[in-house]
Amino acid sequence: MPLPTWEAAMTGVPVDVSAAHELVDVLTTLAIIAAVGSLVLLTTVGLTGWWVVRRIRRSRALRRGALSVRTVAADPAGRRVARQRLAVQRATDATDRALA
């Protein structure tokens, strides 16, 4: 006995529903992949930033002031003070190296 037209139309519904489920599955998979990728990216950026900050804090060149900007004093008294500060900084560095 042939199916009436409304029943024939109803048999196409599960195909559409399964296609919708497949689409939802694909979108869910893509969302999970994007979330994991974002997590890996943020972790990498965070660890790299932490490593760079650690390296900068431990840098002897920065502690010595080798990478700092030098100022030029116009008067002789300012130059004398700057030389004395530099001598104190070098003596402090030498003491740190001797103790290490």
C-alpha distance (Angstrom), angle and dihedral (degrees) to the residues before:
residue distance angle dihedral
M1 . . .
P2 3.83 . .
L3 3.77 119.6 .
P4 3.78 118.7 -108.8
T5 3.79 116.5 -112.1
W6 3.80 95.6 -103.2
E7 3.82 90.6 53.3
A8 3.79 90.3 47.3
A9 3.78 88.9 53.1
M10 3.84 90.0 49.9
T11 3.78 92.4 57.3
G12 3.84 89.4 65.3
V13 3.82 92.6 58.5
P14 3.84 97.7 78.0
V15 3.79 89.4 53.7
D16 3.82 90.2 55.6
V17 3.79 91.6 44.6
S18 3.78 92.0 50.6
A19 3.81 89.6 48.5
A20 3.81 88.7 52.1
H21 3.81 89.9 49.9
E22 3.79 90.4 50.2
L23 3.80 90.1 50.6
V24 3.80 90.7 50.1
D25 3.81 90.2 48.6
V26 3.81 91.5 50.6
L27 3.81 92.4 47.5
T28 3.80 91.2 47.3
T29 3.80 90.8 50.7
L30 3.80 91.0 49.3
A31 3.81 91.0 48.8
I32 3.81 91.0 51.5
I33 3.81 91.6 48.2
A34 3.82 90.5 49.1
A35 3.81 91.6 48.6
V36 3.80 93.0 49.6
G37 3.81 91.1 45.8
S38 3.80 91.3 50.3
L39 3.79 90.6 48.4
V40 3.80 91.5 51.1
L41 3.81 91.4 46.7
L42 3.81 94.1 49.1
T43 3.80 91.3 46.2
T44 3.80 91.1 50.5
V45 3.80 92.6 48.5
G46 3.81 91.5 46.9
L47 3.78 94.5 48.9
T48 3.79 92.1 45.6
G49 3.80 91.2 50.8
W50 3.79 91.3 48.0
W51 3.81 90.8 49.7
V52 3.81 92.8 49.3
V53 3.80 92.8 48.8
R54 3.80 90.1 49.0
R55 3.79 91.8 50.4
I56 3.78 92.0 48.8
R57 3.80 92.8 49.1
R58 3.80 91.5 50.4
S59 3.80 94.9 45.7
R60 3.80 112.1 121.7
A61 3.79 90.9 -160.1
L62 3.79 90.3 61.5
R63 3.79 92.4 45.8
R64 3.79 90.7 51.1
G65 3.75 90.9 49.0
A66 3.79 93.8 -120.8
L67 3.77 91.5 135.3
S68 3.78 96.0 43.7
V69 3.76 122.7 103.7
R70 3.77 114.1 -96.8
T71 3.77 118.4 -135.3
V72 3.75 124.8 -147.6
A73 3.78 116.4 -137.2
A74 3.75 115.6 -146.0
D75 3.79 97.9 -154.6
P76 3.82 128.1 57.4
A77 3.82 93.4 -120.1
G78 3.82 91.1 56.7
R79 3.79 91.1 48.6
R80 3.80 90.8 50.6
V81 3.82 91.2 51.7
A82 3.80 90.9 47.6
R83 3.82 91.2 50.9
Q84 3.79 91.1 49.4
R85 3.81 91.5 49.9
L86 3.79 90.0 50.0
A87 3.80 90.8 49.3
V88 3.81 90.9 50.5
Q89 3.81 90.7 48.8
R90 3.81 91.9 50.2
A91 3.80 91.4 47.6
T92 3.80 90.4 50.1
D93 3.82 90.4 50.4
A94 3.79 91.3 48.6
T95 3.80 90.3 50.4
D96 3.81 91.0 49.6
R97 3.80 90.6 50.8
A98 3.80 91.8 47.6
L99 3.79 92.3 50.7
A100 3.79 92.8 46.0
